[in-house]
Amino acid sequence: MKYKSLVAIDDYSKDDYLEIMDLAAYFEKNPVQKLLDGKVAATLFFEPSTRTRLSFESAVNRLGGKVLGFSDSSQTSVSKGETLKDTILMVGCYVDLIIMRHPLEGAARYASEISKVPIINAGDGANQHPSQCLLDLYSITKTQGTLENLKITMVGDLKYGRTVHSLIMALSHFNPTFSFIAPEELRLPEEYRTFLQQRNIPFEEHTELAPNINDCDILYMTRVQRERFADPLEYEKVKNVYILKNSMLDHTKPNMKILHPLPRVNEISTDVDDNPKAYYFEQAQNGVYTRQAIICKVLQLK
């Protein structure tokens, strides 16, 4: 691999993605290991998280390591004015690996450039979320049997959705066809449309949910992220623009699966949960195995 740290999904190659998939499958069958015996990982979450933080901590524990860190930066020296640089250099004295979420785009890259230990980006603002992307790839592989030649429909907050941005870049290696469904205010940023055009990857854009989900293999729902809006009125305007209901799935493909990085708010009705096409809770469970794989690759243990 090119980098010890994992900051952006394009730090990894197609072969690296496939290697992570194989490792995740191995850890799903053999989740309890001693590969991190004697090692300590720090989880530095400057922004709230449930699934990402807990699944990383579960991954470390299952691998026999120890975890320290924080989930509320207001209870740390950051509240006293300590800089990100000083925090990273200080924590790096205590641990073998730093897993970091930060609200500012580029914070993880900066941390990786100054840190003496590897950094795993657990989300930096609206930029990227590479570990979520890799667990999404694993979920797609498990449900579809392949990553190649799939029709992927992404719905909701495509402007600020870092999971969407990472997944587009990773799937570009596997001959996808994309369909993007978003209101004008939250449409995919121009840089990602240009990225797809330069690689001759077909995509279409819509503003209506039904019937534009009927021919996809993966329906990737996202929430509208209140924390990305400076103006509360703008958030209120678009927060409930798409709500997936069970009745909308009647004419979708038999193999179609619904993914969501979670948490959901109103964008997936609870009546969808019992539909066999709903896969978002299994997707969250896949996060533990995939993050075990990522940790081992970053620390060069596998």
C-alpha positions as CSV (number, residue, x, y, z in Angstrom):
1,M,0.0,0.0,0.0
2,K,1.1,3.5,-0.7
3,Y,0.3,5.0,2.7
4,K,0.3,3.5,6.2
5,S,-2.4,6.0,7.1
6,L,-5.9,5.8,5.6
7,V,-7.1,9.3,5.0
8,A,-8.9,9.2,1.7
9,I,-10.4,6.3,-0.2
10,D,-8.0,6.9,-3.1
11,D,-5.1,6.2,-0.8
12,Y,-6.0,2.6,-1.7
13,S,-6.0,0.9,-5.1
14,K,-8.5,-1.5,-6.5
15,D,-6.3,-4.4,-5.4
16,D,-6.2,-2.9,-1.9
17,Y,-10.1,-2.8,-1.8
18,L,-10.3,-6.4,-2.9
19,E,-7.7,-7.4,-0.2
20,I,-9.7,-5.6,2.4
21,M,-12.8,-7.5,1.3
22,D,-11.0,-10.8,1.7
23,L,-9.7,-9.8,5.1
24,A,-13.1,-8.7,6.2
25,A,-14.6,-12.0,5.2
26,Y,-11.8,-13.7,7.2
27,F,-12.6,-11.7,10.3
28,E,-16.3,-12.3,9.9
29,K,-15.6,-16.0,10.3
30,N,-12.8,-15.5,12.9
31,P,-13.6,-12.2,14.7
32,V,-11.7,-12.9,17.9
33,Q,-7.9,-12.6,17.4
34,K,-4.8,-11.5,19.4
35,L,-3.2,-9.5,16.6
36,L,-3.3,-6.3,18.6
37,D,-2.1,-7.8,21.8
38,G,0.1,-5.1,23.6
39,K,-1.1,-2.4,21.2
40,V,-3.2,0.7,22.0
41,A,-5.5,2.7,19.7
42,A,-6.8,6.1,20.3
43,T,-10.3,7.2,19.1
44,L,-10.3,11.0,18.9
45,F,-13.9,12.0,18.0
46,F,-14.1,15.8,17.7
47,E,-17.6,15.3,16.2
48,P,-20.4,13.1,17.5
49,S,-20.5,9.4,16.4
50,T,-22.2,6.2,17.5
51,R,-21.7,3.5,14.9
52,T,-18.2,4.5,13.6
53,R,-16.7,5.0,17.1
54,L,-18.2,1.9,18.7
55,S,-17.5,-0.4,15.7
56,F,-13.8,0.8,15.7
57,E,-13.6,0.2,19.4
58,S,-15.2,-3.2,19.0
59,A,-12.8,-4.0,16.2
60,V,-9.8,-3.1,18.4
61,N,-11.1,-5.1,21.4
62,R,-11.9,-8.2,19.2
63,L,-8.3,-8.0,18.0
64,G,-6.9,-8.0,21.5
65,G,-5.9,-4.4,21.7
66,K,-6.8,-1.6,24.1
67,V,-8.7,1.7,23.4
68,L,-8.4,5.2,24.9
69,G,-9.8,8.5,23.6
70,F,-12.7,10.8,23.8
71,S,-16.1,11.3,22.1
72,D,-16.6,14.8,23.4
73,S,-13.8,17.2,22.7
74,S,-15.4,19.8,25.1
75,Q,-14.1,17.6,28.0
76,T,-10.5,17.7,26.7
77,S,-7.7,20.3,26.5
78,V,-9.1,21.3,23.1
79,S,-11.6,23.4,25.1
80,K,-8.6,25.2,26.7
81,G,-7.3,26.1,23.3
82,E,-5.0,23.2,22.5
83,T,-4.3,23.0,18.8
84,L,-5.0,20.0,16.7
85,K,-1.2,19.7,16.1
86,D,-0.5,19.5,19.8
87,T,-3.3,17.0,20.4
88,I,-2.1,14.7,17.7
89,L,1.6,14.9,18.8
90,M,0.7,14.4,22.4
91,V,-1.7,11.4,21.8
92,G,0.8,9.8,19.5
93,C,3.2,9.4,22.5
94,Y,0.7,7.1,24.1
95,V,-0.7,4.9,21.3
96,D,0.2,2.9,18.2
97,L,-2.7,4.1,16.1
98,I,-5.1,7.2,16.0
99,I,-8.6,6.9,14.7
100,M,-10.0,10.4,14.2
101,R,-13.2,12.2,13.3
102,H,-13.1,15.9,12.8
103,P,-15.6,18.5,11.5
104,L,-13.0,20.3,9.3
105,E,-12.3,19.0,5.8
106,G,-8.6,18.2,5.5
107,A,-8.0,17.7,9.3
108,A,-7.2,14.0,8.9
109,R,-4.7,14.7,6.1
110,Y,-3.0,17.3,8.2
111,A,-2.9,14.9,11.2
112,S,-1.3,12.2,9.0
113,E,1.4,14.6,7.9
114,I,2.5,15.4,11.5
115,S,1.7,12.2,13.3
116,K,4.4,9.7,14.3
117,V,1.7,6.9,14.3
118,P,-0.8,6.0,11.5
119,I,-4.0,7.9,11.2
120,I,-7.4,6.4,10.1
121,N,-9.8,9.0,9.0
122,A,-13.2,8.3,10.6
123,G,-14.8,11.3,8.7
124,D,-13.6,14.8,8.0
125,G,-16.4,17.3,7.5
126,A,-18.2,16.8,4.2
127,N,-15.0,15.5,2.6
128,Q,-14.5,11.7,3.0
129,H,-15.3,8.7,5.1
130,P,-13.0,5.9,3.8
131,S,-13.8,3.2,6.4
132,Q,-17.5,3.6,5.8
133,C,-16.8,3.3,2.1
134,L,-14.9,0.1,2.6
135,L,-17.6,-1.5,4.7
136,D,-20.1,-0.4,2.0
137,L,-18.0,-2.2,-0.6
138,Y,-18.0,-5.3,1.6
139,S,-21.8,-5.1,2.1
140,I,-22.3,-4.8,-1.7
141,T,-20.0,-7.7,-2.3
142,K,-21.9,-9.9,0.2
143,T,-25.3,-9.0,-1.2
144,Q,-24.6,-8.9,-4.9
145,G,-21.7,-11.4,-5.2
146,T,-19.6,-8.9,-7.1
147,L,-18.7,-5.2,-7.3
148,E,-18.6,-5.2,-11.1
149,N,-21.2,-3.7,-13.5
150,L,-23.8,-2.7,-10.9
151,K,-26.4,0.0,-11.0
152,I,-26.1,2.2,-7.9
153,T,-28.7,4.7,-7.0
154,M,-27.8,7.3,-4.4
155,V,-30.5,9.4,-2.7
156,G,-30.6,12.5,-0.4
157,D,-27.7,14.6,0.7
158,L,-25.2,14.2,-2.2
159,K,-23.6,17.6,-1.6
160,Y,-22.4,17.2,1.9
161,G,-22.5,13.4,2.1
162,R,-19.0,12.2,2.6
163,T,-20.0,8.6,2.4
164,V,-21.4,9.2,-1.1
165,H,-18.2,11.0,-2.2
166,S,-15.9,8.2,-1.0
167,L,-18.1,5.5,-2.5
168,I,-18.3,7.1,-5.9
169,M,-14.5,7.2,-6.1
170,A,-14.1,3.6,-5.0
171,L,-16.8,2.2,-7.2
172,S,-15.3,4.0,-10.2
173,H,-12.9,1.0,-10.5
174,F,-15.7,-1.5,-11.1
175,N,-17.7,-0.3,-14.1
176,P,-20.7,1.1,-12.3
177,T,-23.7,3.0,-13.6
178,F,-24.9,5.7,-11.2
179,S,-28.2,7.4,-10.6
180,F,-28.3,10.4,-8.3
181,I,-31.5,11.6,-6.7
182,A,-31.3,14.9,-4.8
183,P,-33.0,18.3,-4.6
184,E,-31.2,21.0,-6.5
185,E,-29.8,22.4,-3.2
186,L,-28.1,19.0,-2.4
187,R,-27.1,17.8,-5.8
188,L,-23.7,16.1,-6.3
189,P,-20.9,18.7,-6.4
190,E,-19.4,19.5,-9.7
191,E,-16.0,18.0,-8.9
192,Y,-17.6,14.5,-8.6
193,R,-19.6,14.9,-11.8
194,T,-16.4,15.9,-13.6
195,F,-14.6,12.9,-12.0
196,L,-17.2,10.6,-13.5
197,Q,-17.2,12.3,-16.9
198,Q,-13.4,12.1,-17.2
199,R,-13.6,8.3,-16.6
200,N,-16.6,7.8,-19.0
201,I,-18.7,6.4,-16.1
202,P,-22.4,6.8,-17.0
203,F,-24.7,8.6,-14.6
204,E,-28.0,10.3,-14.5
205,E,-29.6,12.8,-12.2
206,H,-33.2,13.1,-10.9
207,T,-35.1,15.0,-8.3
208,E,-38.0,12.4,-7.8
209,L,-37.6,9.2,-5.8
210,A,-40.2,7.0,-7.5
211,P,-40.0,5.4,-10.0
212,N,-36.3,6.1,-10.4
213,I,-35.3,3.3,-8.0
214,N,-36.9,0.4,-9.8
215,D,-33.9,-0.7,-11.9
216,C,-31.0,-0.4,-9.4
217,D,-29.0,-3.2,-7.6
218,I,-28.1,-1.0,-4.7
219,L,-30.3,1.8,-3.3
220,Y,-28.0,4.0,-1.1
221,M,-30.1,6.3,1.1
222,T,-28.6,9.2,3.1
223,R,-30.0,11.6,5.7
224,V,-30.0,15.3,5.2
225,Q,-27.3,16.4,7.7
226,R,-28.5,19.2,9.9
227,E,-24.9,19.8,11.1
228,R,-23.8,20.8,7.6
229,F,-26.3,23.7,7.3
230,A,-25.3,27.2,8.5
231,D,-28.9,28.3,7.9
232,P,-31.6,26.3,9.9
233,L,-34.3,27.4,7.4
234,E,-32.4,25.8,4.5
235,Y,-32.2,22.6,6.5
236,E,-36.0,22.7,7.3
237,K,-36.7,23.2,3.6
238,V,-35.1,19.9,2.5
239,K,-34.9,17.6,5.5
240,N,-37.9,15.5,4.6
241,V,-37.7,15.8,0.8
242,Y,-37.4,12.0,0.3
243,I,-39.0,9.3,2.5
244,L,-38.6,5.7,1.3
245,K,-41.7,3.6,2.1
246,N,-42.3,-0.1,1.9
247,S,-44.9,0.3,-0.9
248,M,-42.2,1.9,-3.1
249,L,-40.3,-1.3,-3.3
250,D,-43.0,-3.4,-5.0
251,H,-41.5,-3.0,-8.5
252,T,-37.8,-3.0,-7.6
253,K,-35.4,-5.7,-8.6
254,P,-35.5,-9.0,-6.6
255,N,-31.8,-8.7,-5.8
256,M,-31.9,-5.0,-4.8
257,K,-30.6,-4.1,-1.3
258,I,-31.1,-0.9,0.6
259,L,-28.0,0.6,2.3
260,H,-27.7,3.6,4.6
261,P,-24.7,4.8,6.5
262,L,-26.9,5.6,9.5
263,P,-28.2,7.3,11.6
264,R,-31.5,7.6,9.8
265,V,-34.0,10.3,10.7
266,N,-37.1,10.2,8.5
267,E,-35.7,9.1,5.1
268,I,-36.5,5.4,5.6
269,S,-39.9,4.6,7.0
270,T,-39.8,1.9,9.8
271,D,-42.1,-0.2,7.7
272,V,-39.2,-0.9,5.4
273,D,-37.2,-2.6,8.2
274,D,-38.8,-6.0,7.8
275,N,-38.5,-6.0,4.1
276,P,-35.8,-8.5,3.0
277,K,-34.4,-5.8,0.8
278,A,-33.4,-3.7,3.8
279,Y,-29.8,-4.3,4.6
280,Y,-28.7,-1.3,6.7
281,F,-28.4,-3.0,10.1
282,E,-26.4,-5.9,8.6
283,Q,-24.3,-3.2,6.9
284,A,-23.5,-1.7,10.3
285,Q,-22.5,-5.1,11.6
286,N,-20.2,-5.5,8.6
287,G,-18.4,-2.4,9.8
288,V,-16.7,-4.3,12.7
289,Y,-15.2,-6.9,10.3
290,T,-14.1,-4.3,7.8
291,R,-12.6,-2.1,10.4
292,Q,-10.7,-5.0,11.8
293,A,-9.3,-5.5,8.3
294,I,-8.4,-1.8,7.9
295,I,-6.6,-1.7,11.3
296,C,-4.5,-4.7,10.4
297,K,-3.6,-3.3,7.0
298,V,-2.7,0.1,8.4
299,L,-0.5,-1.5,11.1
300,Q,0.9,-4.0,8.5
301,L,-0.2,-7.0,10.6
302,K,-1.8,-8.9,7.8
